[in-house]
């Protein structure tokens, strides 16, 4: 062509360059191709109008999905859509690779895309070259898909904003990875820095609280909701000359600023900075856009979860009391840990109430449910219990009134199906004598750690949970907390968290109580850490259900000198003692007493002697229940050094008749109790009291270490 001659037609130029032309309207689902484009698609070299299905049949299935993704991204950003696709023959073999470049537009009325583009055959670049890195190949796509799946899973599992930012900083994108990240938020008309990676502390100061009107890429992204790609320092300098000096100091070569959009609202911006030039091909922009969308969703979820946790935790803690003034001769420690799911708010509570008598009441309980209603009922019930206790009522009367109160407020005329109940343990403690009066409403029994470290669950009489029967009675159990002993009361969350039932959960707690050597506060922390801390996965229970529950713990220690309540325990005393009452109306507590004695003798040196002691105790208690009309009081004591200890078991009753030996016949079913005691015990006796009598026996531990 000579100078001055008219330019050739566009079709002639494209044909000379072996470039085809095509037009695609997604509303009609028709694709028009010229002869060259038809040839590149493996069809006869003539102009034709094809359906989407006919074109799709000539393309690799993965590449068709890539086209749809790139077209949507380019239309949203107002850029060219460029993609490499593989052309297939009728047998599914790849015959060539072509590059398609198009300018998509979106018709909102028709809700359809319209594209006009070119098609040109290309040669696949050698692997490892810059061109090869940028090429859209099957391996690159598979790597990208795997990356996006892993990134989506990691971001979905992040539970806090800090964790989301750590996940984002650790993302290694396929083929290109930023070495500097920043997440911008919006407060009013100002940008804020939510977090950053790849920069030193303080580097963000220049960008914090920047006005949205500033000529800065992140501010523009927040204002417009459109991504900004800066592939070189010159590009950055020419487009944002005012804020370029702020970015120049970090020596990056390329930048991508993407909107963080949730539900159509731009909540911030994400910056990815690169230490090397990045062309930001459609495929790279597609990856960055997808990550930005996932990041926005993760930040929104984490922010909502943090706000919810802060609200519910604050609500729960505002309802819990602070422990009152120090108790002379006693120490108290308490913990509350919200661990359950849902709203992280529930009905667990504890309280410490000074009484008019000078005594102290300790209360712990759990309202049914794990929701806002449970928390509200808990707050009302705690206040009611405090009011009844402050009036000077005994423990049984306090719980009876509280049960009637809860039944009234939890059963409304509008919703009888939502009646709630609560378990509760009420302890009235006398700091001077260590006497504990305990009333229990469906709650776990207290545990006592003795002065020598032995731990016993102390069975107490109890009634129905509060709120079920407004006329329920709650019997009172009395025991003495000896100097150096510690009482544990807790909600079932401490026992059953981690897939445990009552038996296995108690065994786990007992181990912590027995092995702990620190003070009372450290013991409270150890109990919580054992069931809820990082090490708790080593002690999971046998149940498949791993649901967690809130944890409330109260510890009460009666101080002797050097007991360990305030200092580390060095040497524990070699005496342990326990007291238990068996009432006439509760013969089933004979079995409880037998188990109680076994636990007391858990480290005794002779298993046969333990069996003998349990048998003799059963005989003594049964004799009281059968031959008298009074209750039986059990006192068991162990004293001395291991391997040379003395066990004394004493049962006292108020009956006047003294036991005596009998000579039962071969078929007699009774009359052998004293004979057994005489045969098995090292010493025994019957001591008359002012009112009643006491029968006792002693066993001496054989030489050697405990079994």
ChimeraX attribute file (.defattr): number of C-alpha atoms within 10 A of each C-alpha:
attribute: neighborCount
match mode: 1-to-1
recipient: residues
	/A:1	7
	/A:2	6
	/A:3	6
	/A:4	6
	/A:5	7
	/A:6	8
	/A:7	11
	/A:8	9
	/A:9	8
	/A:10	10
	/A:11	14
	/A:12	12
	/A:13	12
	/A:14	16
	/A:15	15
	/A:16	10
	/A:17	11
	/A:18	15
	/A:19	22
	/A:20	23
	/A:21	24
	/A:22	22
	/A:23	16
	/A:24	22
	/A:25	16
	/A:26	15
	/A:27	12
	/A:28	11
	/A:29	13
	/A:30	17
	/A:31	20
	/A:32	17
	/A:33	24
	/A:34	19
	/A:35	19
	/A:36	27
	/A:37	26
	/A:38	23
	/A:39	16
	/A:40	22
	/A:41	26
	/A:42	17
	/A:43	16
	/A:44	13
	/A:45	15
	/A:46	12
	/A:47	17
	/A:48	16
	/A:49	16
	/A:50	15
	/A:51	14
	/A:52	15
	/A:53	11
	/A:54	12
	/A:55	17
	/A:56	15
	/A:57	16
	/A:58	21
	/A:59	21
	/A:60	19
	/A:61	13
	/A:62	14
	/A:63	20
	/A:64	16
	/A:65	12
	/A:66	18
	/A:67	17
	/A:68	11
	/A:69	15
	/A:70	21
	/A:71	24
	/A:72	17
	/A:73	21
	/A:74	20
	/A:75	18
	/A:76	14
	/A:77	15
	/A:78	14
	/A:79	15
	/A:80	18
	/A:81	25
	/A:82	20
	/A:83	20
	/A:84	22
	/A:85	25
	/A:86	22
	/A:87	23
	/A:88	20
	/A:89	16
	/A:90	9
	/A:91	6
	/A:92	12
	/A:93	12
	/A:94	14
	/A:95	12
	/A:96	17
	/A:97	20
	/A:98	20
	/A:99	17
	/A:100	20
	/A:101	18
	/A:102	22
	/A:103	17
	/A:104	23
	/A:105	18
	/A:106	16
	/A:107	10
	/A:108	8
	/A:109	6
	/A:110	9
	/A:111	9
	/A:112	14
	/A:113	18
	/A:114	18
	/A:115	19
	/A:116	16
	/A:117	18
	/A:118	20
	/A:119	24
	/A:120	19
	/A:121	20
	/A:122	12
	/A:123	9
	/A:124	15
	/A:125	14
	/A:126	11
	/A:127	10
	/A:128	9
	/A:129	10
	/A:130	11
	/A:131	12
	/A:132	15
	/A:133	16
	/A:134	20
	/A:135	20
	/A:136	21
	/A:137	19
	/A:138	14
	/A:139	9
	/A:140	17
	/A:141	17
	/A:142	13
	/A:143	15
	/A:144	18
	/A:145	14
	/A:146	13
	/A:147	18
	/A:148	19
	/A:149	12
	/A:150	13
	/A:151	22
	/A:152	18
	/A:153	12
	/A:154	16
	/A:155	25
	/A:156	17
	/A:157	14
	/A:158	18
	/A:159	17
	/A:160	18
	/A:161	20
	/A:162	14
	/A:163	17
	/A:164	22
	/A:165	22
	/A:166	16
	/A:167	16
	/A:168	22
	/A:169	19
	/A:170	12
	/A:171	16
	/A:172	13
	/A:173	17
	/A:174	18
	/A:175	14
	/A:176	14
	/A:177	16
	/A:178	22
	/A:179	17
	/A:180	18
	/A:181	21
	/A:182	23
	/A:183	25
	/A:184	24
	/A:185	23
	/A:186	20
	/A:187	13
	/A:188	10
	/A:189	12
	/A:190	17
	/A:191	23
	/A:192	21
	/A:193	18
	/A:194	18
	/A:195	18
	/A:196	21
	/A:197	18
	/A:198	13
	/A:199	13
	/A:200	8
	/A:201	9
	/A:202	7
	/A:203	13
	/A:204	15
	/A:205	11
	/A:206	10
	/A:207	18
	/A:208	15
	/A:209	17
	/A:210	19
	/A:211	17
	/A:212	19
	/A:213	13
	/A:214	15
	/A:215	16
	/A:216	21
	/A:217	24
	/A:218	29
	/A:219	25
	/A:220	19
	/A:221	21
	/A:222	27
	/A:223	14
	/A:224	11
	/A:225	21
	/A:226	19
	/A:227	23
	/A:228	17
	/A:229	20
	/A:230	21
	/A:231	19
	/A:232	17
	/A:233	18
	/A:234	14
	/A:235	15
	/A:236	21
	/A:237	16
	/A:238	10
	/A:239	15
	/A:240	15
	/A:241	14
	/A:242	12
	/A:243	16
	/A:244	18
	/A:245	11
	/A:246	13
	/A:247	16
	/A:248	13
	/A:249	9
	/A:250	14
	/A:251	12
	/A:252	18
	/A:253	19
	/A:254	23
	/A:255	28
	/A:256	23
	/A:257	27
	/A:258	27
	/A:259	29
	/A:260	30
	/A:261	21
	/A:262	16
	/A:263	7
	/A:264	8
	/A:265	11
	/A:266	19
	/A:267	19
	/A:268	26
	/A:269	30
	/A:270	29
	/A:271	24
	/A:272	21
	/A:273	25
	/A:274	21
	/A:275	15
	/A:276	17
	/A:277	15
	/A:278	21
	/A:279	14
	/A:280	19
	/A:281	16
	/A:282	21
	/A:283	23
	/A:284	19
	/A:285	20
	/A:286	18
	/A:287	17
	/A:288	21
	/A:289	20
	/A:290	16
	/A:291	23
	/A:292	22
	/A:293	18
	/A:294	22
	/A:295	25
	/A:296	24
	/A:297	19
	/A:298	24
	/A:299	27
	/A:300	18
	/A:301	19
	/A:302	22
	/A:303	15
	/A:304	15
	/A:305	16
	/A:306	15
	/A:307	12
	/A:308	16
	/A:309	17
	/A:310	13
	/A:311	15
	/A:312	20
	/A:313	18
	/A:314	13
	/A:315	16
	/A:316	24
	/A:317	16
	/A:318	11
	/A:319	18
	/A:320	17
	/A:321	13
	/A:322	12
	/A:323	13
	/A:324	12
	/A:325	9
	/A:326	9
	/A:327	15
	/A:328	10
	/A:329	15
	/A:330	20
	/A:331	18
	/A:332	21
	/A:333	19
	/A:334	21
	/A:335	17
	/A:336	19
	/A:337	19
	/A:338	21
	/A:339	17
	/A:340	17
	/A:341	14
	/A:342	11
	/A:343	16
	/A:344	21
	/A:345	29
	/A:346	29
	/A:347	24
	/A:348	33
	/A:349	29
	/A:350	28
	/A:351	21
	/A:352	21
	/A:353	19
	/A:354	17
	/A:355	17
	/A:356	12
	/A:357	9
	/A:358	11
	/A:359	16
	/A:360	20
	/A:361	22
	/A:362	20
	/A:363	23
	/A:364	22
	/A:365	31
	/A:366	29
	/A:367	26
	/A:368	20
	/A:369	16
	/A:370	20
	/A:371	16
	/A:372	17
	/A:373	18
	/A:374	21
	/A:375	24
	/A:376	17
	/A:377	21
	/A:378	26
	/A:379	20
	/A:380	14
	/A:381	23
	/A:382	20
	/A:383	15
	/A:384	17
	/A:385	21
	/A:386	19
	/A:387	15
	/A:388	18
	/A:389	23
	/A:390	16
	/A:391	12
	/A:392	13
	/A:393	15
	/A:394	16
	/A:395	23
	/A:396	23
	/A:397	18
	/A:398	22
	/A:399	28
	/A:400	22
	/A:401	21
	/A:402	25
	/A:403	29
	/A:404	17
	/A:405	18
	/A:406	25
	/A:407	21
	/A:408	13
	/A:409	14
	/A:410	20
	/A:411	15
	/A:412	12
	/A:413	7
	/A:414	7
	/A:415	9
	/A:416	10
	/A:417	10
	/A:418	11
	/A:419	16
	/A:420	21
	/A:421	23
	/A:422	27
	/A:423	24
	/A:424	30
	/A:425	26
	/A:426	28
	/A:427	24
	/A:428	24
	/A:429	24
	/A:430	20
	/A:431	19
	/A:432	13
	/A:433	13
	/A:434	20
	/A:435	17
	/A:436	21
	/A:437	20
	/A:438	27
	/A:439	30
	/A:440	28
	/A:441	27
	/A:442	19
	/A:443	24
	/A:444	22
	/A:445	20
	/A:446	20
	/A:447	21
	/A:448	25
	/A:449	21
	/A:450	26
	/A:451	25
	/A:452	17
	/A:453	21
	/A:454	21
	/A:455	24
	/A:456	21
	/A:457	19
	/A:458	18
	/A:459	17
	/A:460	20
	/A:461	18
	/A:462	22
	/A:463	21
	/A:464	19
	/A:465	25
	/A:466	31
	/A:467	27
	/A:468	17
	/A:469	16
	/A:470	16
	/A:471	12
	/A:472	19
	/A:473	18
	/A:474	24
	/A:475	18
	/A:476	20
	/A:477	19
	/A:478	18
	/A:479	17
	/A:480	16
	/A:481	26
	/A:482	20
	/A:483	18
	/A:484	22
	/A:485	25
	/A:486	26
	/A:487	20
	/A:488	20
	/A:489	26
	/A:490	29
	/A:491	26
	/A:492	23
	/A:493	25
	/A:494	27
	/A:495	23
	/A:496	25
	/A:497	24
	/A:498	25
	/A:499	18
	/A:500	25
	/A:501	16
	/A:502	12
	/A:503	11
	/A:504	18
	/A:505	23
	/A:506	17
	/A:507	14
	/A:508	20
	/A:509	19
	/A:510	19
	/A:511	13
	/A:512	15
	/A:513	23
	/A:514	14
	/A:515	11
	/A:516	16
	/A:517	18
	/A:518	17
	/A:519	16
	/A:520	23
	/A:521	16
	/A:522	15
	/A:523	19
	/A:524	19
	/A:525	15
	/A:526	18
	/A:527	21
	/A:528	19
	/A:529	13
	/A:530	19
	/A:531	26
	/A:532	21
	/A:533	12
	/A:534	9
	/A:535	11
	/A:536	14
	/A:537	12
	/A:538	10
	/A:539	15
	/A:540	19
	/A:541	19
	/A:542	13
	/A:543	13
	/A:544	10
	/A:545	11
	/A:546	14
	/A:547	15
	/A:548	18
	/A:549	25
	/A:550	24
	/A:551	25
	/A:552	23
	/A:553	25
	/A:554	22
	/A:555	22
	/A:556	21
	/A:557	27
	/A:558	24
	/A:559	23
	/A:560	15
	/A:561	9
	/A:562	14
	/A:563	23
	/A:564	21
	/A:565	27
	/A:566	16
	/A:567	12
	/A:568	15
	/A:569	17
	/A:570	11
	/A:571	12
	/A:572	14
	/A:573	15
	/A:574	14
	/A:575	16
	/A:576	21
	/A:577	19
	/A:578	21
	/A:579	18
	/A:580	22
	/A:581	22
	/A:582	23
	/A:583	18
	/A:584	17
	/A:585	11
	/A:586	12
	/A:587	15
	/A:588	11
	/A:589	19
	/A:590	21
	/A:591	13
	/A:592	16
	/A:593	22
	/A:594	19
	/A:595	15
	/A:596	21
	/A:597	24
	/A:598	18
	/A:599	16
	/A:600	22
	/A:601	22
	/A:602	16
	/A:603	15
	/A:604	23
	/A:605	21
	/A:606	19
	/A:607	15
	/A:608	10
	/A:609	18
	/A:610	21
	/A:611	14
	/A:612	17
	/A:613	25
	/A:614	20
	/A:615	16
	/A:616	23
	/A:617	25
	/A:618	16
	/A:619	18
	/A:620	23
	/A:621	25
	/A:622	18
	/A:623	16
	/A:624	23
	/A:625	20
	/A:626	11
	/A:627	11
	/A:628	16
	/A:629	14
	/A:630	18
	/A:631	20
	/A:632	26
	/A:633	18
	/A:634	22
	/A:635	17
	/A:636	22
	/A:637	18
	/A:638	22
	/A:639	15
	/A:640	14
	/A:641	13
	/A:642	17
	/A:643	17
	/A:644	16
	/A:645	18
	/A:646	18
	/A:647	20
	/A:648	19
	/A:649	23
	/A:650	22
	/A:651	23
	/A:652	25
	/A:653	21
	/A:654	19
	/A:655	19
	/A:656	13
	/A:657	11
	/A:658	12
	/A:659	17
	/A:660	10
	/A:661	11
	/A:662	12
	/A:663	10
	/A:664	11
	/A:665	10
	/A:666	6
	/A:667	6
	/A:668	9
	/A:669	8
	/A:670	12
	/A:671	16
	/A:672	15
	/A:673	20
	/A:674	19
	/A:675	13
	/A:676	14
	/A:677	23
	/A:678	15
	/A:679	9
	/A:680	18
	/A:681	18
	/A:682	13
	/A:683	14
	/A:684	18
	/A:685	13
	/A:686	16
	/A:687	12
	/A:688	15
	/A:689	13
	/A:690	7
	/A:691	11
	/A:692	15
	/A:693	18
	/A:694	21
	/A:695	18
	/A:696	22
	/A:697	22
	/A:698	21
	/A:699	20
	/A:700	18
	/A:701	22
	/A:702	16
	/A:703	12
	/A:704	11
	/A:705	14
	/A:706	15
	/A:707	10
